[in-house]
């Protein structure tokens, strides 16, 4: 069965952040998904830590190790190996509510779905809404889903 969403996660130097992201993605409800993780760290000890974070998820996440590319190419590499109807590009430290995928997909069939919900951390560890639509359920930088066959890569940086 083709997954509805391919989560293409790039990880560079924050094992704790990657743990948050993967934990929130595996909690998605009422949506078929796949997780692809691209590890892109030039520090061997950080690479080892990132791989350790991925280990408990190895039955549901495919990990690609490529320390020689920038984050844009890494995302494109992940997308080229994805099978989902839609692509989503979380980075380490993004947290998704368990209903994120299901709520975003209620807006399909469209080519591009944009979630403009941005949260930030309070000093005591709680989240606060900066702007956007918290009912959609993305915490951190905002995000989007795009039809896989329409994705042509990111602008060169």
C-alpha positions in Angstrom: 0.0 0.0 0.0 1.3 3.4 -0.9 1.8 5.7 2.1 -0.2 8.9 2.1 2.7 11.0 3.5 6.5 10.5 3.2 8.2 12.4 6.1 11.7 13.3 4.8 13.6 14.2 7.9 17.1 15.9 7.7 19.3 15.6 10.7 22.6 17.5 11.2 23.8 18.0 14.7 21.0 17.6 17.3 20.3 14.0 18.4 17.9 15.2 21.1 15.9 17.2 18.5 15.8 14.2 16.2 14.4 12.1 19.1 11.6 14.7 19.5 10.8 14.7 15.8 10.8 10.9 15.3 8.8 10.4 18.5 6.1 12.8 17.2 6.0 11.2 13.7 5.5 7.7 14.9 2.6 8.9 17.0 0.6 10.0 13.8 -2.9 8.6 13.9 -5.3 7.7 11.1 -2.8 8.3 8.3 -0.4 5.9 6.4 3.1 7.2 6.4 6.7 6.4 5.9 9.7 8.0 7.5 13.0 8.7 5.7 15.9 10.1 7.7 18.9 11.7 6.1 21.9 12.1 8.4 24.3 14.8 7.4 26.9 15.5 10.1 30.6 16.1 9.5 31.4 15.1 13.2 31.7 11.3 13.5 30.6 11.3 17.2 27.5 13.3 16.3 26.8 11.0 13.4 27.1 8.0 15.8 24.6 9.7 18.2 22.1 10.4 15.4 22.3 6.8 14.2 21.7 5.7 17.8 18.6 7.8 18.0 17.3 6.2 14.8 18.0 2.6 16.0 14.7 2.1 17.9 12.8 3.2 14.8 14.6 1.0 12.3 11.5 -1.1 11.6 9.6 2.0 10.4 12.3 4.5 9.3 14.8 4.2 6.5 18.0 6.0 7.3 20.4 7.4 4.6 23.9 8.5 5.7 25.5 11.1 3.5 27.8 13.5 5.2 29.1 15.1 2.0 25.9 17.0 0.9 24.1 20.1 2.0 20.6 20.0 3.6 18.8 20.9 0.4 20.4 18.1 -1.6 19.8 15.8 1.4 16.1 16.6 1.3 16.0 16.0 -2.5 17.8 12.7 -2.0 15.2 11.6 0.5 12.3 12.7 -1.7 13.7 10.7 -4.6 13.5 7.6 -2.5 10.0 8.3 -1.1 6.8 6.5 -2.1 4.2 8.7 -0.4 1.4 10.6 -2.2 2.6 13.7 -0.4 6.0 14.8 0.8 6.7 16.6 4.1 10.1 17.9 5.1 10.5 18.1 8.9 13.9 18.9 10.3 15.4 17.8 13.6 13.6 19.5 16.5 10.2 19.7 14.7 7.4 18.3 16.7 4.1 17.2 15.1 0.9 16.7 17.0 -0.6 13.1 16.5 -3.4 14.5 14.3 -1.1 16.5 12.0 -1.1 14.2 9.0 -4.8 13.3 9.2 -5.9 17.0 9.5 -3.6 18.1 6.7 -4.9 15.4 4.4 -8.5 16.5 5.0 -7.6 19.4 2.7 -6.7 17.2 -0.2 -7.0 16.5 -3.1 -4.8 19.5 -3.8 -1.2 19.8 -5.0 0.2 21.8 -2.1 -1.1 22.1 1.5 0.5 24.8 3.7 0.4 24.8 7.4 1.4 28.2 8.8 1.4 27.3 12.5 4.5 28.4 14.4 5.1 27.7 18.0 8.1 28.6 20.2 9.4 27.3 23.5 8.7 29.2 26.7 11.6 29.2 29.2 9.7 26.7 31.4 9.5 24.2 28.5 5.9 24.9 27.5 4.9 25.9 24.0 3.3 29.2 23.1 1.6 30.1 19.8 3.3 32.8 17.8 1.0 32.8 14.9 -1.0 30.3 12.7 -3.5 27.6 13.3 -2.8 25.4 16.3 -5.7 23.1 15.5 -3.7 21.8 12.5 -1.0 20.6 14.9 2.4 21.5 13.6 4.8 22.8 16.2 7.9 24.7 15.2 8.6 26.3 11.8 5.4 25.8 9.8 5.4 23.4 7.0 3.8 22.0 3.9 2.8 18.9 2.1 3.4 18.7 -1.6 2.4 16.1 -4.2 5.4 13.9 -4.7 5.2 13.9 -8.5 5.2 17.8 -8.5 8.3 18.2 -6.3 11.2 19.4 -8.3 13.7 20.2 -5.6 14.6 23.3 -3.6 16.1 26.4 -5.0 19.9 26.2 -5.0 21.5 27.9 -2.0 
